[in-house]
């Protein structure tokens, strides 16, 4: 079977993350981190154990662990998002069959599509997951047109696979 030639244009997006986008991205990461999930399991386990054996100290420790977990996944993303938004710089990303370039005030880089292993859309953010659980977020509002967003999705599917 002959190789297919794809001719896509370069899709360039420019954006500065809003506070709510930063918060959703931080929450997304927190809920997919092994240590955060382990904390939730530990808190629930201690709480169940304490109730099961009627030990107030174990119940209090389990409840404290759950309160700490809530702070980690609810309060910290809100606080962190405020700080990140206040110091944010414009992001520029260009996607093509040749790869991805990304730039902001701190520098720029070029990435091969092999950098990412999965992608998904969650709410109004695209999430590209790379090796070692590195995440790249792209807000849907950054696309100039529905056609540009559609072509972006085609590039993702072609180079990373289905969402």
N, C-alpha and C positions, 0 to 999 in steps of 0.2 A: 504494500500500500504506500503510495507516495506521501511524503511529509506535507502537512498543510502549512501554508504560509499565512501568517496572520499579519494584517496591516492595521495596526491601531495607532491612533495618535497619542500624544503624550497628554495625560490628564493631570493638570496641576491644580492643587488646592492651596488656599491661603486662609489661615484662621488663627485666632487667639482663643484659647479655651475659656469658656464662661465659668463662673463659679459652680453652677449646677453641673456642667460637664465634668469639671475637675472632681467634684464630689462623687458623681456616678462612677467615674473611672477608678477613684480610690476605693470605693465600696466594692466594685467589681473585683479588684485585685485582692482586697481583704477577704472576701468570701471564697477565694480560690487558693488561699495560702494554707499549706498543711498545718502550720502552727495555729492559725486561727481556728481551723476546723477541730484540731486536737483540743484547744481550749474549750470550745463549745461542748465537745464530748466529755471532757473531764468534769466540767461544771454540772452537766446533766447527770453524769454517772454518780458524782458525789452527792448530789441532791437526792437522787433515787435511793442510793445506799443509805443515806442519813434517814430518809423517811422510812425505808424498809427496816432498819434496826432501831429506829426511834432515838437517834443520837442527835441532840441539838447542835453540838459542835460541828458535826459532819454536814448537817443541813446548812449551817451558817457559812461554812467554807465553800460548799457547792454554790450557794446563792451569791456569795462574794465573787466567785469565779465567773458566774454568769453576768453579774453587774459589770465586771471588768471587761468581759467579752462584748457586751453591749456598748460600752464606752469606746472600745477599739473599732467596732464596725459602724457606729452611729455618730458619736461625738468627734472622734479623731478625723474622719473624712470631712466633716463640716469645717472644723478648725483648719485643717491642712489645705482644704480647697480655697478658703479665704486667703491664706498666705500665698498659695501658688498663683491665684488669680491676680493678686496685687503686684506680683513681680513677673508676670507672664510676658513673653515676647511673642511676636507673630511667628507662626510655624508655616513653612512652605514645603510641600511635598509634591513630587512629580512621579507619576506611575506610568510605565510603558512596558512593552514586551522585553526591553533590555534590562529592566530593573527599576529600582526606586531610589530617588534622591530625596534627602531631607535636609532642611536648613532652618536655623533660628539664630538668635543673637549670640548664642554660645559657639556656633560652628556649623559645619555641614558634613554630610556623609553620603556615601553611595552604598546601596545594599542590593545583593542578588536576591531573587525571589526565594531561594533556598533558605534564607534567613527566617522565614515564617513557615510554620507547619499546619496551622489552622486559621480560619477566620469565621467570624459570625457577626450578625447585627443584633445589638441589644438596645432597644429603644431608638434613640436618635444618634447612636454611636456605632461605628464599625470598629471591631476589635480584631486585630491581627496578632496571633500568638506565635511567639518564636521559641527558639531553644532556651532552655533554662527558665521557662515561664516568663519571658520578657514580653511585654504587651505594647502594641502600638495602637493608639486610638485616633480615629478620624471622624469628626462630626459630619453628619449628613448635610447640614446646612452649608458646608464648605464647597459643595459642588455647584458649579455655575448653572447647570441645567439638569433636568431629569435624564437627558441623553448622556451627559458626562458621568452621572452616577451609574447609569446602566452599563456604560463601557467600563467603568471602574470595577463593577461586580463581575463583568465578563473576564477582565484581567485576573481578578482574584480566583475565579473558578478555573481558569486556564492554567494558572501557575501554582496555585496552592491546593485547589480541589473544591468540592462543593462545601457549602457552609454546614 
